[in-house]
Amino acid sequence: MKPFLTSLLLLVCLCTFGQALPDSLLEKIDHLFEDVDHHNTPGCTVGIVRNDSLIFSKGYGMANLEYDIPNTPATIFHMASISKQFTAFSIVLLARQGRLRLDDDIHKYLPWFPDLKEKITIRHLLNHTSGIRDQWQLLAIAGTTLNDVITQDQIVKLLSRQQALNFKPGEEYSYSNSGFTMLAEIVRSVTGQTLRQFTDSAIFKPLGMKDTHFHDDCTEIVRGRAYSYYMTDGTHFVNSILSYSNAGATSLFTNINDLSKWIMNFYDHKVGDQQDIDQLTLPGRLNNGKILDYALGIGLIDQKGWKGFAHSGADAGYRTNLAVFPEKKLGFLVFSNRGEFNSANKAMAMADLFLTDKSNSPTKVKAETQDSSHAALNNPASLKKFMGDYVADEDGKRIHFRISNNKLYADGSNRTDLLVEIKDTLSLFLHPEVKVTFSIIHPGDTTVTMAFSPTEREVYRKYAPLPAIDVILWAYTGTYYCPELECKYAITLKDHHLTLTNIKYNDIPLTFEGTDHLFNNFWAMYHLRMLRNATGKITGFEVNSGRLRHLKFNKLIGPGQP
């Protein structure tokens, strides 16, 4: 191709397709992304869909820093969790064909998954209410880092060894990538095809998405793809490695041009019909009747009073977001290849340029400083005995209660809540429906309960600092083994401090919250709850961290247990 034609083609790719948009609006869109519109940094690609057209698409920054390749609307991105809605829609299509039912027990299609004495349905997987632990944490604890090649078979083998759930199916919502890997395996069980094969014939080809596929083989070459990066010191970027060979929870490869066609399918159906879209976007429901703001692999949003559907994705340095407002026939896409980028915020900022505000928001609660009369406690002295540090046995959440200027505060999870008394009942100031109750079960056992509804509550137990002396710390040392994951960790004592060690990772310092809760900075197992026998001797620990609970490690013979 002649150099002039090559330059012209590149110019067309880099420029907006939004000739119908006024210059003032184009400038506002460019302004949103000017911080990543550089020739020496990774950036993003964006798209805006209206009616049956991609009315704006543009690339900012670079797709590949080593070869100076810019991002364009044709650049292929790894979608991360945006992938889930395609896995879910595959299940919806199969259900419509009568080949499965959403309320079927998963064991009908996945006989390899262990019988945990609970009925787990396909719908539970789709709504993240199954209680099945998250695969990424399990893999990381077992010693497989997210930089390693991770195959579908490897995940299936890991899940087939599970011995417990986080909770009874339908009792709670907890985001589980495992569930969507299992949904991909259900598609395989029903159709005899991999998720990649099924979606290619049932979704992508009918929609004309010629540059889209589930990337289930990390060694496959994909031309025109973006590579992912993260910033190290505010100025320099390094490669953020991603070697997934699995599909279902993640691994969709696509671009702005292709995914705009999926956006249109929400209101102008070429694959499935409105009944299928209604099924895909039907909000989940817990056993207690609570309606979730998550449907089948896609979330429900409200922006300026307009109902929509959206999902974000984050793997390695990829940050993606899709949002669609079917009533307005509008959609917004933002795909980035830099890890610190917030694609969801950018997508909603674009949406705000197009959506008029029709919300009827209630008057905001006055700030504490503006309404301090309601914030004062009637009898602060009666609550002083409850002040201090608390931790939840179930998931390791921490909270600290304090009184300042006759006002009661709860500090935890990077936020501070003010508590007030309403009709002799403690509640959160900004969320008065949340009730807070302190109690002393017996001396030395003080708890606080945060009740969000009659059936939703969190219980925290008060603790006192553990003296950091060797004679006490020695009891925690030893080797701990997890039969589910076939892996070992050791707790060692050095220089009056405990350390968690494993052959695959650097040593991890441990800190105490009371006698039975150890915390660390390893994201996959940051909270360990010690297990004891009737005499108080430590017999193991349980990992309760984020999307994973009740993973047991048994203590083997070690220094702390002769």
N, C-alpha and C positions, 0 to 999 in steps of 0.2 A: 504494500500500500504506500502511496506517495506520502512524503512528510506532511504536505499541506492537508491532505485528507485525514491523516492520523490526528493532526492537531485540531482539525475541525470536529472530528468525532469526540475527542476528549472534551472539547469545549461544550458540546451538546450534552455530554454525560454529566459534567460538573454543574451545568446551569439548571435553574429551576424550570419545571414544566408548568409553572403557574402564570402564564401570560395573562390569564383572566383575573389575576389578583392585582389590586392596586399597588403602586410602588411603595406607598406608605406602609402597607401590610407586609410586603416583602422585606422591607427594612427592619420591621419589628421582629420578624422571624429570624433574619440574619443576626440581629442583635442578641437573640437568645443563645446563639451558638458561637458568638465571636471569640469566646474564651478557648475554644478548641479548633478554631479555623486557622491553623498554622501548618507550615510545610515541614516542620521538624518534630511534630508531636502526633500521636494517635488522636482520633477524633470520633466522628459519628456520621451516620447517614439518617436522613429524616424524610418522612412522607406524610402528605395530607390527602385524604380521600374524601370526595364529596360526590354524592349520587353515584354515577357509574364511571367516574374518572379519578385518576390520580392527578390532582390539580397542582400539586407541588411536590417536588422531590429534589434533594440536593445532598451532596457529600461535603463534609468538613474534615479537615485534617487528613491524616495518612492511614491507609490500610496496612501498609508494610513500611517500617522505618528503614530497614536494611536496603531495600531496593527503591525507595522513594516513590512508592505507588500510592496515589491518592484514593481516598474513599469516594465512591460514586453511588448512585442509586442502584447500579448493577452489582456492586460488591456483595459477595456472599458472606453472611455472618452466621455464627453459631447462636441459636436463639435461647439456649438454656431453658428455663421453665415455661416460656411461651409454648414450648413443644407440647405441654400437657393437654391443651385444648384439642389438639389433633388426635392424640391418643384417646381422649374422651369422646370425640366425635366419631371415631372409628367404632367405639363400643355402642354409641347411639345408633349408628347405621346398622350394626349387627342386630341390635335389639329390635329395630324397626322391621328387619327382615325375619324376625321370629327365631333367630339362631341362638339367642340367649335372652335372659331377663335381668334387669338391673338388680332385682332382689334375690337372685340366685346366690346360693352359698358358693364361695370361691373354690371350695374343694371339689366341686363338680368339674371344674376345668383345670385346677392346679392340685392334683393329688399329692404332689411332692411337698406342699406346705403343711407343716405339722398341725396336728389336732390339738388346739389349745383350749378345748372345752367351751368354745364360744362360737356362735354363728357369725361369720364375717361375710358380708355380701359385697357384690360388685359395686353397689352404690356407696358402701362405706369407703371403698378404695377411692372412688371418684370424688367424694366429699371430704377426704382427709379425716374421716371419723372412725377408721378401722382400729386404731390403737397399735398398729404395726410400727415398730421402731424404724427410724430413718436409716437408709442404707449407707449414706456417706459417713455418719458417725460410727456405725458398726465397722465399716471398712478401715477407717482411720485408727480406731482402737486396736483392730487386729493387726495393724502395721502397714496397711496399704495407703500411701499418701495419695492425695488427689492429683499429684503430678504423674503417678504411675499409670500404665495402661490398665484400664478397668473394663472387663468384658461382661457381657450379659450373663454368661454361664457362671462367672465368678460371683455375681450378685445373687443369682438364683441359689447357688450352693450355700451362700451365707445365710440367706433367708430361710432356707430349708432346715436350718439347725436352731432356729429360734425356740426358746423355751418359755417365753412370757410375752405379754402385751404391755403397752404403756397403761392401758385402761380398757374397760369393757367396751366393745364396739358400740358406737352411737352415743356414748356418754360424754365425750369431749371432742373438740376439734384440735388436731395437732398435725401440722403439715408433714406429710410423709412421702418422700420421693420413692420409697420402696413400693408403695401402693401403685404407682404409675408404671414402674418396671413390671410389676405383676399384671397390670392391665395389658401391657404389650404381650406378655406371655399368654394371657387369655385370648387375645386376638390370634396368636399362633395356634393355640389349642383348638379354637373354633374353625379357623379357615385353612390351617395348614400352611399359612404364609407368615413371614416375618412382618413386623409392623411396617418396615420400610416397603416391602412388596405390596401389602394391602393398601396403605395410604397412597402409594404411587398410582395404583389403578382406580381406587375408589374416590380419591379426593383431588390429588394434585393434577393428574392429566385432565380430568373433566373441567377443572378450573383454569387450565392453561398455565399452570405453575411449573414451567419447564426447568427452572433453576432451583427446584426445591426437592429435598429428600431427607430422610432420617439417616444420619451419618453413623452407621453402626460398625464401621471399620476404620479405625484411626489411621491406618496406613494408606488409605485411598487418597489419591491426588484430586484436589478440587481447585480448578483454575478460577482465579479472580476472587479468592477468599481473603478476608481480613484476618490478621493475626492479632493476638491480644497482648496487652501490656499493662504494667502498673508502675506508678511513679515511686521512686525511692526516696528522694530528698527535696522534692518540690521543683526539680528541674530535669532530672535524669529518669529515663524509662528503662525497664528491663523486660524481657520476655516473660509472660505469664503462661506457663505450659498447660495444655489441655490435650489429653490423650484418651478420650473416652471411646470405647467400642461397645457402647450400650445405648439402648433407645427406649423411650417410653416416658420417662421423667424429664428427659433432656435430649439433646443431640439433633434437633431439627436444624438443617442448613437451608437458608433462603435469603432473599434480598427484598429491598423495598418494592421493586416492580412486581414481584410475585405475591408478596404478602398483602399488597393492596387488593388483590383479587379475592383473597380470603375475607378481608374486611367487607367487601361488597356482598359477599354471600350471606352475611347476617341479615340483609334486608332485600337483596335481589338474588333469589336462590337459584343456583345452578347445580349444586350438590345438596341433596336432601331438600326439605321444605320447611315451612314455618313451624310445623309440629316438631321437627328435629331440632331446630334452633331453640324452641321453647324448652325442650328436654335438656339441651346442653346448658341452658342458662337458668334452669330451675334451682333456686337456692336450696342448700342442704338444710336438714332439720335434725336436731339432737333428740335423744329419747325423751327428754323432758319437754319437748315442744318448741324449744328455742330455734328461731330461724337464723341461719348463718348468712353472712355476706359473701359466701363462696358457693359456687354452683358446681358444675362438672368440669374441673380443670380450668376454670376461669372465675375471676372475681366479679362481684357486683359493686358498682360505684355510683356516686351521685355528685355531679359537678355542676354547680350553679342551678341546682334543681332539675337537671337533666339526668335521667337514668341511663347508665351505660354498663359496658362490660370491659374488663381490663385484666392484664396480667403482666408482671415483670419477670425478668430472667437475670440470673447472675451466676456465671461459671467462669473460673479463672479471671481474665480481665474483660470479659464480655458483660455488658450491661444493656439490657433490652427492655422495651416496653411497647405494648399494643393496647390501644383504647378505641372503642367503637361506641357510637351513640346512634342506634338504629332509628330512633324517632326523627333525628335530624339528618340521617343518612350521611354521617360524618365519621371519619376515622383518623387516628393519629399514630404514627410509627416513629420510634426513635431507637436506633441500634448503635451502640458504642463499643469501641475496642480498647477503652482505658478504664481501669478498675475503679478509680475514684469518682467516675461520672455517675450522675443521678438521672437516668433516662426517664424515670416516672415523673419527676418534677418537671423536666423539660417538656414531656408530652402534655402534661396538664397545663403548662404555661402556654403551649400552642393552642390547646383547646379553648383556653380563656379568651383568645383572640377571635374566636369564631362563635362562642356560645353567649347568648344574652342571659342575664341573670333572672331566673324566674323562681328562685327559691324564696320560701317564706320562713326564713330562719328566725327562731325565737330570740328575743332580746338576750344578749349575752349576760351571764352572771357578772355582777360587778367584781372588780378585782378586790383582793383582800384589803389592800390599802384604802380602797374607797368605801368599804363596808365593814370596818373592823368591829363594829358593835356586835355583829352576828358571829364573829370569829372568836370572841373571848369565851373562856370556859367558866361555867357556873361554879365549879368546885375543883380547881386544879390540884389541891392537896390530896384529894381522894384518888387521883390517878398516878401520883408520883411513884407509887410502888410498882407500877406496870412499865415505867419508862426503861428503855434500854434496847438491847439487840435481840432480834428474833430471826429464826431460820425455819424454812418449811422442810419437813422430812421428805415430802413427796418429790420435790424438784429442786431443792436447794435455793429457792428464792430467799433473799435477805431483806430485812426491813428494820429500821431504827426509829424508835419513838422518842420524842423530846418535847419539853415544854419551854417556851420562850415568850416572855411578856404575857403570861396567862393564856397563851395560845398553844394548841397541841399540833405537832407536825409529825408526819411520817416520811422518812427519807428512805428511798430505795429505788433500784432500777433506773438510776440517773435522773430521778425526778423527786420533787418534794410535794406532798399533798397536805393541805390544811384540813384539820378535822374540826367539826362543830357539833354542838349539842342541839338536837331538834327533838323537842318533847322527851327530854331525858335519854335520848338515844344518840350515840355518836355516829356521825356520817361524814363522808367526804364533802368538803365545801362545794367543789365544782360538780360533784356527782352525788347529790343527796340520796339517791336510791341505793347507794352502797352503804351498808350498815357495818359498824365496827364494834366488836365485843371483846373485852378483856375478861379473863377468868383464871382462877387458881384452882386447878384440879386437886392438888395436894401440895404441901410445902415443897418448894423447889421445882415445881412443874407449872409454870405460868404460860398461858397461850393467848393468842389473839386471833380472832376469826374475822375475815373480811367476807361478808355475804353480799354477793352481787344479785342474787335472786334466792327464792326459797330452796333451790336445788344446786346453785352454783356458789361455792365458797372456797376460800383458801385459809388454811390453818398454819400459823407460825408458832414456834415454841421458843421461849426466852432462853438464853444461854449466858453463861459467864465465861470470861477469858480463861483459857487453859494455861497454867504456869509452864513456861518453856524450859523445863529442867529435864536433864537426860533420863533420870530415873522414871519419869512419867512417859517421855517420848519413846523410850525403848520398847514399850509394849506394842507400839504400832509397827515396828520394823518387821521385815520378813518378806517372803515371796508369795504372791497372790496369783491364782490361776483361774482363767475363765474357760470352762469346758465348751461353751457355745462357740466361742471364737478361737479356741485352741491357742491362747496366747497368755503370756506371763508378764507381770509387772512386779517390781520390788519397791518396797519403801525402806530407805536407808537413813541412818542418822550420822550426820557429820557436822562438826562445829556447832552443836546444839540446835540444829535445824533438820527437819525431815525433808527428804527428796524422793520424788517418784521417778523410777528409772525403767528403761526398756531398751532392748538392743537396737531398735530402729530409730529412736528419738534421742535428742539431747536430754540431759537430766532436767527435771521440772521441780522447782521449789514448791513445797506445800505450806499452806497456812491454815490455821484452825479457826473455826467458829463453834465454840463449845468443845465438848469432848468427842463428839461423834460425827462432826462435819469437817472434812478437809477440802480445801479449795486450791485451785492452781490455774495457770493460764493456758492450758491445753484445751482448745475449743471443743474437742470431741468428748472429753470426760472431765470437765472442770469442777464437778462436784462429786465427792465420794462420801457416802454415808456408811460409817463403820457398823458392822454386824457383830453382836455379842451373844454368848451363850448364857445360861441361867446364872452362872457365877460371875458374869461381867467380863469374861475373857474374850478378846477379839477373835472372831472366827472367819472374818472376811470383810468385804465391803461391797456396796451396791453403787453402781454408777447411775446417778439421776441428774441428767444434764440436758436441758433444752428438749429436743425431740426424741430423747431416749431415756427410759426409766427402767429400774429393776434389773439391770444387767449385773449378774452376780459374779464376784471373784471370791474363790475360796482360799483361805490362808493355809499355806503349806507349812511344814515345820521350818521355823526360822528363828533368828536371834530373839525376837520378842515373844516367842512361844516355844519354850524348850520342851 
